């Protein structure tokens, strides 16, 4: 946790400005942190280079998905959150998550991914807290997600529960 204490330099993501301009990038910034000559920032801007997103997903071993479907998923998502590393004028996508919603009661978080370089350092936790905060700001009270078995404990640590009322999800897939 010492890495992130230094990185956060006393600023709390909850108290970060809602929107600011970041150099030449027009981006809604919901939190930013510095470490050495690099700056990390959370953004809810939807304009994402799909090839850069694909590289991030490749870095964690996810299977590729058709770009047209990824573009459509982003377009129809209720919330898109990214994390960028910026060094000088270069920026790189290091985290991503999105949520779908009925815009009233429910939201489901999908596609949470953190570049392996940043895994285990608290960045995923910080992003999830930002996602929940943004969804709660929209008065969404029921937040769900689907998790692979190896990350269930991570989400439990953030307050998510498996089947809190004994409800079992059901799925339909084409043959």
NORTAPE-V614442 format. One record per residue. N is the residue number from 0. PHI is phi in whole degrees, 0 to 359 (NA if undefined). PSI is psi in radians with two decimals (NA if undefined). NEAR is the number of other C-alpha atoms within 10 Angstrom. Layout:
# NORTAPE-V614442
n | phi | psi | near
N | PHI | PSI | NEAR
N | PHI | PSI | NEAR
This chain:
# NORTAPE-V614442
n | phi | psi | near
0 | NA | -0.33 | 9
1 | 301 | -0.66 | 8
2 | 305 | -0.83 | 10
3 | 284 | -0.51 | 15
4 | 300 | -0.78 | 11
5 | 293 | -0.69 | 13
6 | 295 | -0.71 | 18
7 | 286 | -0.31 | 17
8 | 38 | 0.84 | 11
9 | 81 | -0.10 | 9
10 | 266 | 2.46 | 13
11 | 258 | 2.27 | 11
12 | 304 | -0.56 | 19
13 | 294 | -0.45 | 14
14 | 260 | 0.10 | 9
15 | 293 | 2.65 | 14
16 | 297 | 2.58 | 12
17 | 293 | -0.73 | 12
18 | 212 | 2.32 | 14
19 | 215 | 2.84 | 13
20 | 268 | 2.35 | 10
21 | 245 | 1.75 | 11
22 | 45 | -2.23 | 8
23 | 276 | -0.09 | 7
24 | 267 | 2.23 | 9
25 | 271 | 1.78 | 12
26 | 219 | 2.37 | 18
27 | 281 | 1.98 | 19
28 | 262 | 2.21 | 21
29 | 250 | -0.03 | 22
30 | 178 | 2.49 | 24
31 | 214 | 2.60 | 20
32 | 218 | 2.66 | 20
33 | 240 | 2.61 | 16
34 | 210 | 1.92 | 14
35 | 61 | -2.22 | 8
36 | 263 | 0.20 | 8
37 | 249 | 2.59 | 16
38 | 236 | 2.37 | 16
39 | 251 | 2.41 | 22
40 | 217 | 2.55 | 23
41 | 269 | 2.45 | 24
42 | 222 | 2.60 | 22
43 | 250 | 0.22 | 21
44 | 294 | 2.37 | 14
45 | 270 | -0.26 | 16
46 | 285 | 1.72 | 12
47 | 237 | 2.35 | 13
48 | 292 | 2.02 | 10
49 | 295 | -0.51 | 14
50 | 290 | -0.63 | 10
51 | 293 | -0.70 | 13
52 | 296 | -0.71 | 20
53 | 297 | -0.71 | 17
54 | 299 | -0.72 | 16
55 | 297 | -0.80 | 21
56 | 295 | -0.65 | 22
57 | 299 | -0.68 | 13
58 | 299 | -0.47 | 15
59 | 258 | 0.08 | 12
60 | 86 | 0.29 | 9
61 | 286 | 2.59 | 13
62 | 286 | 2.63 | 8
63 | 287 | 2.57 | 11
64 | 238 | 2.66 | 10
65 | 300 | 2.30 | 8
66 | 303 | -0.68 | 13
67 | 297 | -0.60 | 9
68 | 285 | -0.66 | 10
69 | 297 | -0.78 | 14
70 | 301 | -0.77 | 14
71 | 294 | -0.72 | 10
72 | 299 | -0.73 | 15
73 | 295 | -0.75 | 18
74 | 300 | -0.68 | 13
75 | 261 | 0.12 | 12
76 | 285 | 2.56 | 17
77 | 285 | -0.67 | 17
78 | 218 | 2.34 | 21
79 | 236 | 2.26 | 23
80 | 232 | 2.36 | 23
81 | 232 | 2.77 | 24
82 | 236 | 2.28 | 26
83 | 240 | 2.47 | 19
84 | 258 | 2.22 | 20
85 | 239 | 2.21 | 16
86 | 234 | 2.04 | 13
87 | 54 | -2.15 | 9
88 | 263 | 0.04 | 8
89 | 266 | 2.39 | 9
90 | 228 | 2.62 | 14
91 | 222 | 2.38 | 14
92 | 286 | 2.13 | 20
93 | 238 | -0.12 | 26
94 | 205 | 2.64 | 26
95 | 204 | 2.52 | 25
96 | 200 | 2.77 | 20
97 | 214 | 2.84 | 22
98 | 222 | 2.49 | 25
99 | 255 | 2.79 | 19
100 | 200 | 2.79 | 18
101 | 271 | 0.05 | 10
102 | 68 | 0.23 | 12
103 | 222 | -1.01 | 11
104 | 244 | -0.70 | 12
105 | 238 | 2.56 | 16
106 | 216 | 2.58 | 24
107 | 236 | 2.25 | 18
108 | 270 | 2.36 | 23
109 | 229 | 2.78 | 17
110 | 55 | 0.78 | 15
111 | 283 | 2.12 | 19
112 | 215 | 2.35 | 22
113 | 235 | 2.33 | 23
114 | 304 | 2.43 | 19
115 | 308 | -0.55 | 12
116 | 300 | -0.54 | 9
117 | 256 | -0.06 | 12
118 | 292 | 2.53 | 14
119 | 80 | 0.15 | 11
120 | 243 | 0.13 | 13
121 | 96 | -0.06 | 13
122 | 290 | -0.70 | 18
123 | 297 | -0.73 | 22
124 | 298 | -0.77 | 16
125 | 297 | -0.70 | 17
126 | 294 | -0.75 | 24
127 | 297 | -0.70 | 18
128 | 297 | -0.69 | 15
129 | 295 | -0.73 | 19
130 | 300 | -0.85 | 21
131 | 298 | -0.77 | 19
132 | 301 | -0.81 | 15
133 | 297 | -0.73 | 17
134 | 294 | -0.71 | 23
135 | 294 | -0.57 | 14
136 | 300 | -0.54 | 10
137 | 272 | 0.18 | 12
138 | 66 | 0.48 | 13
139 | 278 | 2.13 | 18
140 | 254 | -0.29 | 14
141 | 242 | 1.85 | 13
142 | 246 | 2.16 | 18
143 | 238 | 2.93 | 16
144 | 200 | 2.89 | 15
145 | 247 | 2.35 | 15
146 | 228 | 2.40 | 16
147 | 293 | 2.63 | 6
148 | 307 | -0.61 | 7
149 | 287 | -0.19 | 7
150 | 242 | 0.12 | 10
151 | 302 | -0.76 | 14
152 | 297 | -0.64 | 13
153 | 303 | -0.85 | 13
154 | 290 | -0.59 | 17
155 | 301 | -0.69 | 11
156 | 296 | -0.30 | 10
157 | 261 | 0.07 | 13
158 | 100 | 0.03 | 8
159 | 282 | 2.56 | 15
160 | 235 | 2.58 | 14
161 | 277 | 2.20 | 15
162 | 42 | 1.10 | 9
163 | 301 | -0.48 | 8
164 | 241 | 0.38 | 7
165 | 76 | 0.16 | 7
166 | 284 | 2.31 | 8
167 | 252 | 2.23 | 9
168 | 292 | 2.59 | 7
169 | 235 | 2.57 | 5
170 | 228 | 2.55 | 5
171 | 238 | 2.23 | 5
172 | 235 | 2.55 | 4
173 | 292 | 2.62 | 3
174 | 293 | NA | 3
